[in-house]
Amino acid sequence: MSLSRANVSNAATSTSTLLSLPQKKHSTNETELSHNLQQLSEKARSTTEFIQRLKGMSDKVTESCMEFERLVHAQCEALIQAIHDRREYLLEAIRNDKDTKIRILKDQQSNCTGKLQQTTGLIQFCIEALKETDSAAFLQVGSMLINRVANTDMTWHQEVTNAAPRVSPIVDLTLDDAALARAIDNLNFIQMKAVKDGDERCPAAPMTPTILPSDCSAENNSVTVAWQPPNHSFVEGYVLELDDGSGGEFREVYCGKETICTVDGLHFNSMYNARVKAFNSAGEGEYSELIGLQTAEVAWFTFDPVLSGGAGSGLIFSKNNATVSVEGWEHRVALGSVGFSRGVHYWEFTIDNYTADTDPAFGVARIDVARNKMLGKDEKSFAMYIDRQRSWFQHNSVHERRVEGGITTGSTIGVLLDLERHTLSFLVNEMPQGSVAFRDLYGVFYPAVSINRGVTLTMHTALDAPKMDYF
């Protein structure tokens, strides 16, 4: 069979096309593989560099931690040194208090010794005068000696000042370390280091809270402070601080998450400045503006059943804890609900019932007074006990300065505690009962009474202090 020229030419062209197809496909696959290998190689190179960077960071972590350990150690050593310095200051304050008390006691001892020597000399002279056998000679000095002896007897306590010690042998100081102990417990790392490249995982210190004056108040000897959280800030808690009521240093009174806080046990008739700040793990924000809160000028309070010994005391309270009585014959001490350490305070007791032959006692006491004795029987209380005809002042079982004038049902006893002059005075039916009863009163004192069966008292507070002549 024979083929034409055209057919031969077509056949050649078809064969050439078929042979070229596998070769073109092979070239495409090679290019794609080469591209993928190049990408994988780049990733391997980047990973190698990242591993090297991680190794370098590990070295930096070790170096940074060692440096930070040295810094923390230095900071803690500085805090410890500050504690040591403060300890020396506090110990020096105790020594000064000791020196002051010893000086007062020595002065009192010297006064008593001088008075005793004068009195002893007078007694000896009188004894010798009594031995005089010449009546005319005795008459010449007899009247004078009678007046001298009577005068000495009448002025004895005024010249000696007080038969009781003017100061307590107990240190009337309390170390207020609660805020410091709380601060030590809260000592932690709160400021994070800045992260490079603007890493938003590192929070910023919070903005300033805003105190809400309309929600703040002062009542009796407590203040309530309320504030609004700062906008656009992450807050973990707040710190509330008050000054000392006289424009002195601020101290922390609250640390927590609440946005309102009531602080009790403050001084009366004092202006307290308050401020608050927020904190989070990045640090502390700025303090808010100050707000001033004035505590009550005069104190309102009642008896405190818990401070008075609770249910086992035998005391019976009524009229919202303003009235007290007791069934047993043993004396029981009832304490007021507030303690005073400065200012002038006055309160009264009405004798609602007085049917027994007993001596109620009125005055002030420290928080740890003996509650099963007559007031004034221990060194923690200062009192006047009184019956139907007369009264005595009593402290640490020493009673002195008898004053005529007693009480009946309906009588009123006033107690004036002046911690500006550090004195305690009493009034019966609005008239001073003797001179100033006690001087040199320092520390915290609670209104107090002691009663037994047959006596019922009602306490009246928030009274203006009467004007007294101090002598």
C-alpha positions as CSV (number, residue, x, y, z in Angstrom):
1,M,0.0,0.0,0.0
2,S,1.3,3.4,-0.8
3,L,0.8,6.8,1.1
4,S,0.5,10.2,-0.4
5,R,2.9,13.1,0.6
6,A,0.1,14.9,2.6
7,N,-0.7,12.0,4.7
8,V,2.9,11.4,5.6
9,S,3.3,15.0,6.6
10,N,0.2,14.9,8.9
11,A,1.4,11.7,10.5
12,A,4.7,13.3,11.4
13,T,3.1,16.3,12.9
14,S,0.9,14.1,15.2
15,T,3.8,12.0,16.3
16,S,5.8,15.1,17.3
17,T,2.9,16.5,19.4
18,L,2.5,13.3,21.3
19,L,6.1,13.1,22.2
20,S,6.3,16.7,23.6
21,L,3.4,16.4,26.1
22,P,5.2,14.4,29.0
23,Q,8.2,16.6,28.8
24,K,6.1,19.8,29.5
25,K,4.3,18.2,32.5
26,H,7.6,17.2,34.0
27,S,8.9,20.8,33.8
28,T,5.8,22.2,35.7
29,N,6.1,19.7,38.6
30,E,9.8,20.6,39.0
31,T,9.0,24.3,39.3
32,E,6.3,23.7,42.0
33,L,8.6,21.4,44.0
34,S,11.4,23.9,43.9
35,H,9.0,26.7,45.1
36,N,7.8,24.5,48.0
37,L,11.3,23.6,49.0
38,Q,12.3,27.2,49.0
39,Q,9.4,28.1,51.4
40,L,10.2,25.2,53.7
41,S,13.8,26.2,53.8
42,E,12.8,29.7,54.8
43,K,10.7,28.4,57.6
44,A,13.5,26.2,58.8
45,R,15.9,29.2,58.8
46,S,13.4,31.3,60.7
47,T,12.8,28.5,63.3
48,T,16.6,28.2,63.7
49,E,16.8,31.9,64.4
50,F,13.9,31.8,66.8
51,I,15.5,28.9,68.7
52,Q,18.7,30.9,69.0
53,R,16.7,33.9,70.2
54,L,15.0,31.7,72.8
55,K,18.4,30.5,74.0
56,G,19.5,34.1,74.3
57,M,16.3,35.0,76.3
58,S,16.9,32.1,78.7
59,D,20.3,33.6,79.5
60,K,18.7,37.0,79.9
61,V,15.9,35.5,82.2
62,T,18.6,34.1,84.5
63,E,20.5,37.3,84.5
64,S,17.4,39.4,85.0
65,C,16.1,37.2,87.9
66,M,19.5,37.3,89.6
67,E,19.5,41.1,89.3
68,F,15.9,41.4,90.6
69,E,16.7,39.0,93.5
70,R,19.4,41.4,94.5
71,L,17.0,44.4,94.2
72,V,14.3,42.7,96.3
73,H,16.9,41.7,98.9
74,A,18.0,45.3,99.1
75,Q,14.4,46.5,99.4
76,C,13.6,44.1,102.1
77,E,16.8,44.9,104.0
78,A,15.8,48.6,103.8
79,L,12.3,47.7,105.2
80,I,13.9,45.7,108.0
81,Q,16.2,48.6,108.8
82,A,13.2,51.0,108.8
83,I,11.5,48.6,111.3
84,H,14.7,48.6,113.4
85,D,14.8,52.4,113.3
86,R,11.1,52.7,114.2
87,R,11.6,50.2,117.0
88,E,14.2,52.4,118.5
89,Y,11.9,55.3,118.3
90,L,9.1,53.4,120.0
91,L,11.4,52.1,122.7
92,E,12.6,55.7,123.3
93,A,8.9,56.8,123.7
94,I,8.4,54.1,126.3
95,R,11.5,55.2,128.2
96,N,10.3,58.8,128.0
97,D,6.9,57.7,129.4
98,K,8.8,55.8,132.2
99,D,10.9,58.8,133.0
100,T,7.9,61.1,133.1
101,K,6.0,58.8,135.4
102,I,9.0,58.3,137.7
103,R,9.5,62.1,137.9
104,I,5.8,62.6,138.8
105,L,5.9,59.9,141.4
106,K,9.2,61.4,142.9
107,D,7.6,64.8,143.0
108,Q,4.5,63.4,144.7
109,Q,6.7,61.4,147.1
110,S,8.7,64.5,147.9
111,N,5.5,66.5,148.6
112,C,4.1,63.7,150.8
113,T,7.4,63.4,152.6
114,G,7.5,67.1,153.3
115,K,3.9,67.2,154.5
116,L,4.5,64.1,156.7
117,Q,7.6,65.7,158.3
118,Q,5.7,68.9,159.0
119,T,2.8,67.0,160.4
120,T,5.1,64.8,162.5
121,G,6.8,67.8,163.9
122,L,3.5,69.4,164.7
123,I,2.4,66.2,166.5
124,Q,5.6,66.0,168.5
125,F,5.2,69.7,169.5
126,C,1.6,69.1,170.5
127,I,2.6,66.1,172.6
128,E,5.2,68.2,174.4
129,A,2.7,71.0,174.9
130,L,0.3,68.5,176.5
131,K,3.0,67.7,179.0
132,E,3.1,71.3,180.1
133,T,2.1,71.5,183.8
134,D,1.7,75.3,183.8
135,S,-1.9,75.9,182.8
136,A,-1.2,79.6,182.0
137,A,1.6,78.6,179.7
138,F,-0.5,76.0,178.0
139,L,-3.3,78.5,177.4
140,Q,-0.9,80.8,175.6
141,V,-0.3,78.1,172.9
142,G,-3.3,75.9,173.2
143,S,-5.7,77.9,171.0
144,M,-3.0,78.3,168.4
145,L,-2.2,74.5,168.4
146,I,-5.9,73.6,168.1
147,N,-6.2,75.9,165.0
148,R,-3.0,74.5,163.5
149,V,-4.1,70.9,164.0
150,A,-7.6,71.5,162.6
151,N,-6.2,73.4,159.7
152,T,-3.7,70.7,158.9
153,D,-6.4,68.1,159.1
154,M,-8.7,70.0,156.7
155,T,-6.0,70.9,154.2
156,W,-4.2,67.6,154.3
157,H,-5.5,66.2,151.0
158,Q,-5.2,69.5,149.2
159,E,-1.5,69.9,150.2
160,V,-0.7,66.3,149.4
161,T,-2.7,66.7,146.2
162,N,-3.9,63.0,146.2
163,A,-3.4,60.1,148.5
164,A,-3.6,57.9,145.4
165,P,-0.6,57.8,142.9
166,R,-1.0,60.5,140.2
167,V,0.0,58.0,137.5
168,S,-0.6,54.4,136.9
169,P,2.3,52.0,137.1
170,I,1.0,50.3,134.0
171,V,2.2,51.5,130.6
172,D,-0.9,53.2,129.0
173,L,0.3,52.7,125.5
174,T,-0.8,50.3,122.8
175,L,1.3,49.5,119.7
176,D,-0.9,49.9,116.7
177,D,0.7,47.5,114.3
178,A,-2.4,46.1,112.6
179,A,-2.0,48.3,109.4
180,L,1.7,47.4,109.2
181,A,1.1,43.7,109.7
182,R,-1.6,43.8,107.0
183,A,0.8,45.7,104.7
184,I,3.5,43.0,105.2
185,D,0.9,40.3,104.4
186,N,0.0,42.2,101.2
187,L,3.6,42.8,100.2
188,N,3.8,41.4,96.6
189,F,4.9,42.1,93.1
190,I,2.2,44.4,91.7
191,Q,4.0,46.4,89.0
192,M,4.6,44.4,85.8
193,K,7.6,45.3,83.5
194,A,6.7,47.0,80.3
195,V,6.5,44.6,77.4
196,K,8.1,45.6,74.1
197,D,6.2,46.2,70.9
198,G,3.2,47.5,72.8
199,D,2.0,44.2,74.1
200,E,-1.5,44.9,75.4
201,R,-1.5,42.0,77.8
202,C,0.3,44.3,80.3
203,P,-2.4,46.3,82.2
204,A,-1.9,49.9,83.2
205,A,-2.3,51.3,86.7
206,P,-5.9,52.4,87.4
207,M,-7.2,55.9,87.2
208,T,-8.3,58.0,90.2
209,P,-11.6,57.1,92.0
210,T,-14.1,59.9,92.6
211,I,-15.4,60.4,96.1
212,L,-19.2,60.9,96.2
213,P,-19.9,63.6,98.8
214,S,-23.7,63.0,98.7
215,D,-23.1,59.5,99.9
216,C,-20.6,60.4,102.6
217,S,-21.6,61.1,106.2
218,A,-20.5,61.5,109.8
219,E,-22.5,60.3,112.7
220,N,-21.5,60.3,116.4
221,N,-17.8,59.1,116.3
222,S,-17.9,57.3,113.0
223,V,-17.6,58.4,109.3
224,T,-18.8,56.8,106.1
225,V,-17.0,57.4,102.8
226,A,-18.3,56.3,99.4
227,W,-16.6,56.6,96.0
228,Q,-17.1,55.8,92.3
229,P,-14.8,53.5,90.4
230,P,-12.5,55.1,87.8
231,N,-13.7,54.9,84.2
232,H,-11.9,52.7,81.7
233,S,-9.7,51.1,84.3
234,F,-9.1,47.6,85.6
235,V,-9.3,47.7,89.4
236,E,-8.5,44.9,91.8
237,G,-9.1,46.9,95.0
238,Y,-9.1,50.2,96.9
239,V,-7.2,51.7,99.8
240,L,-9.0,54.2,102.0
241,E,-7.0,56.5,104.3
242,L,-7.9,58.9,107.1
243,D,-5.8,61.5,108.9
244,D,-5.8,61.7,112.7
245,G,-8.6,64.3,112.9
246,S,-6.2,67.1,113.6
247,G,-4.6,67.5,110.2
248,G,-1.8,65.0,111.0
249,E,-0.5,62.0,109.0
250,F,-2.8,59.7,107.0
251,R,-3.2,56.0,107.9
252,E,-4.8,53.1,106.1
253,V,-8.2,52.2,107.5
254,Y,-9.6,49.9,104.7
255,C,-8.2,47.8,101.8
256,G,-10.6,45.8,99.7
257,K,-13.0,45.7,96.7
258,E,-16.0,47.6,98.2
259,T,-16.7,51.2,97.2
260,I,-18.1,52.3,100.6
261,C,-16.6,52.0,104.1
262,T,-17.7,53.1,107.6
263,V,-15.0,53.7,110.1
264,D,-16.0,53.6,113.8
265,G,-14.2,54.5,117.0
266,L,-13.0,58.0,116.0
267,H,-12.6,61.0,118.2
268,F,-15.5,63.3,118.8
269,N,-15.6,66.9,117.7
270,S,-12.8,66.3,115.1
271,M,-12.5,67.0,111.4
272,Y,-11.3,63.9,109.5
273,N,-9.9,64.1,106.0
274,A,-10.4,61.1,103.8
275,R,-8.8,60.0,100.5
276,V,-9.0,56.8,98.4
277,K,-6.9,55.3,95.6
278,A,-7.3,52.2,93.4
279,F,-4.8,49.5,92.6
280,N,-4.2,46.5,90.3
281,S,-1.4,44.3,89.3
282,A,0.3,47.1,87.4
283,G,0.5,49.4,90.4
284,E,-1.5,52.1,92.3
285,G,-3.4,55.0,91.0
286,E,-3.4,58.6,92.2
287,Y,-5.2,59.6,95.4
288,S,-8.7,61.1,95.1
289,E,-9.4,64.7,96.2
290,L,-9.8,65.0,100.0
291,I,-13.2,65.1,101.7
292,G,-13.5,66.5,105.2
293,L,-16.0,64.9,107.6
294,Q,-16.8,66.3,111.1
295,T,-17.7,63.9,113.9
296,A,-20.3,64.9,116.5
297,E,-19.4,67.7,119.0
298,V,-20.9,65.8,121.9
299,A,-21.1,62.1,122.3
300,W,-24.2,60.0,122.2
301,F,-23.8,56.5,123.6
302,T,-25.5,53.8,125.8
303,F,-24.4,51.0,128.0
304,D,-22.8,48.1,126.1
305,P,-24.0,44.7,127.3
306,V,-21.2,42.9,125.6
307,L,-18.4,45.1,127.0
308,S,-20.1,44.8,130.4
309,G,-19.7,41.0,130.5
310,G,-22.5,39.7,128.4
311,A,-25.3,37.5,129.6
312,G,-23.3,36.1,132.5
313,S,-22.8,39.5,134.1
314,G,-26.2,39.5,135.9
315,L,-26.8,43.1,134.7
316,I,-30.3,43.9,133.3
317,F,-30.4,46.4,130.5
318,S,-33.6,48.1,129.2
319,K,-34.8,51.3,127.4
320,N,-32.4,50.6,124.4
321,N,-29.5,49.9,126.8
322,A,-29.9,53.3,128.5
323,T,-31.1,51.8,131.8
324,V,-29.3,49.2,134.0
325,S,-30.1,47.3,137.2
326,V,-29.0,44.0,138.8
327,E,-30.5,41.4,141.0
328,G,-27.6,40.2,143.0
329,W,-25.9,41.8,146.0
330,E,-22.4,41.7,144.5
331,H,-21.3,44.8,142.7
332,R,-21.3,44.6,138.9
333,V,-19.6,47.1,136.5
334,A,-21.5,48.3,133.4
335,L,-19.5,50.1,130.6
336,G,-20.5,52.6,128.0
337,S,-20.4,51.8,124.3
338,V,-17.6,54.3,123.5
339,G,-14.2,55.1,124.8
340,F,-12.6,58.5,125.0
341,S,-9.0,59.5,124.6
342,R,-9.3,63.2,124.0
343,G,-11.8,66.0,124.2
344,V,-14.3,67.2,126.9
345,H,-17.2,64.8,127.6
346,Y,-20.1,65.0,130.0
347,W,-22.9,62.6,130.8
348,E,-25.5,62.1,133.6
349,F,-27.2,59.3,135.5
350,T,-30.7,59.6,137.0
351,I,-31.3,57.5,140.1
352,D,-34.5,55.7,139.1
353,N,-34.5,53.4,142.2
354,Y,-32.5,53.5,145.4
355,T,-34.1,51.4,148.1
356,A,-31.2,49.4,149.5
357,D,-28.3,50.3,151.9
358,T,-25.7,50.3,149.1
359,D,-23.2,52.5,147.5
360,P,-23.4,52.9,143.7
361,A,-20.2,54.1,142.1
362,F,-19.8,56.4,139.0
363,G,-16.8,57.2,136.9
364,V,-14.6,55.9,134.1
365,A,-12.7,52.7,133.5
366,R,-10.3,51.2,131.0
367,I,-11.5,48.4,128.8
368,D,-9.9,45.6,131.0
369,V,-11.4,46.8,134.3
370,A,-12.5,44.1,136.8
371,R,-16.2,43.8,136.2
372,N,-17.1,41.9,139.5
373,K,-15.9,44.6,141.9
374,M,-17.0,48.0,143.0
375,L,-15.8,50.6,140.5
376,G,-12.5,52.1,141.8
377,K,-11.3,48.9,143.5
378,D,-8.7,48.2,140.9
379,E,-6.1,50.4,139.1
380,K,-8.2,50.4,135.9
381,S,-11.0,52.5,137.3
382,F,-11.6,56.0,138.8
383,A,-14.8,56.5,140.6
384,M,-16.9,58.3,143.1
385,Y,-19.0,56.1,145.4
386,I,-21.9,57.7,147.2
387,D,-24.6,56.9,149.7
388,R,-27.5,58.9,151.2
389,Q,-25.3,61.3,153.2
390,R,-21.8,61.5,151.7
391,S,-19.3,60.4,149.0
392,W,-15.7,59.4,148.5
393,F,-13.3,59.3,145.5
394,Q,-11.8,55.9,144.9
395,H,-9.0,54.5,142.8
396,N,-7.1,51.2,143.2
397,S,-8.9,50.6,146.5
398,V,-7.7,53.9,148.0
399,H,-10.7,56.1,148.9
400,E,-10.3,59.6,150.1
401,R,-11.7,63.2,150.4
402,R,-15.1,62.6,152.0
403,V,-17.7,65.1,150.7
404,E,-21.0,65.7,152.4
405,G,-24.2,65.3,150.4
406,G,-25.7,62.1,149.2
407,I,-28.4,60.8,146.8
408,T,-32.0,59.6,146.9
409,T,-34.3,58.3,144.3
410,G,-34.6,61.0,141.6
411,S,-31.1,62.4,142.2
412,T,-28.8,63.2,139.2
413,I,-25.1,62.3,139.1
414,G,-23.0,64.2,136.5
415,V,-19.6,62.9,135.3
416,L,-17.2,65.4,133.6
417,L,-14.2,63.8,131.8
418,D,-11.9,66.6,130.6
419,L,-9.1,65.0,128.6
420,E,-7.8,68.4,127.5
421,R,-6.9,69.0,131.2
422,H,-6.8,65.2,131.9
423,T,-9.2,65.5,134.9
424,L,-12.3,63.8,136.2
425,S,-15.0,65.7,138.2
426,F,-18.4,64.9,139.5
427,L,-21.7,66.8,140.1
428,V,-24.6,65.8,142.3
429,N,-27.9,67.5,141.3
430,E,-26.0,69.9,139.1
431,M,-23.7,71.1,141.9
432,P,-19.9,70.1,142.0
433,Q,-19.3,67.3,144.4
434,G,-16.0,68.4,146.0
435,S,-13.0,69.5,143.9
436,V,-11.5,67.8,140.9
437,A,-11.6,64.1,141.8
438,F,-8.7,62.8,139.7
439,R,-5.9,64.4,137.6
440,D,-3.3,63.1,135.1
441,L,-5.7,60.8,133.2
442,Y,-4.1,59.6,130.0
443,G,-5.2,56.9,127.7
444,V,-8.6,55.5,126.7
445,F,-11.5,55.7,129.2
446,Y,-15.0,54.3,129.0
447,P,-18.0,55.6,131.0
448,A,-18.7,53.2,133.8
449,V,-20.9,52.5,136.9
450,S,-21.0,49.8,139.4
451,I,-24.3,48.8,141.1
452,N,-25.9,46.0,143.1
453,R,-29.4,45.1,144.2
454,G,-31.8,47.9,144.9
455,V,-30.3,50.4,142.4
456,T,-31.6,51.3,138.9
457,L,-29.9,53.9,136.8
458,T,-30.6,55.6,133.5
459,M,-27.8,57.2,131.5
460,H,-28.3,60.5,129.6
461,T,-25.7,61.5,126.9
462,A,-25.1,64.0,124.2
463,L,-25.1,66.7,126.8
464,D,-23.1,70.0,126.8
465,A,-20.3,70.0,129.4
466,P,-21.0,72.4,132.3
467,K,-18.5,75.2,133.1
468,M,-16.3,74.2,136.0
469,D,-13.8,76.0,138.1
470,Y,-10.6,73.9,138.2
471,F,-8.9,74.1,141.5
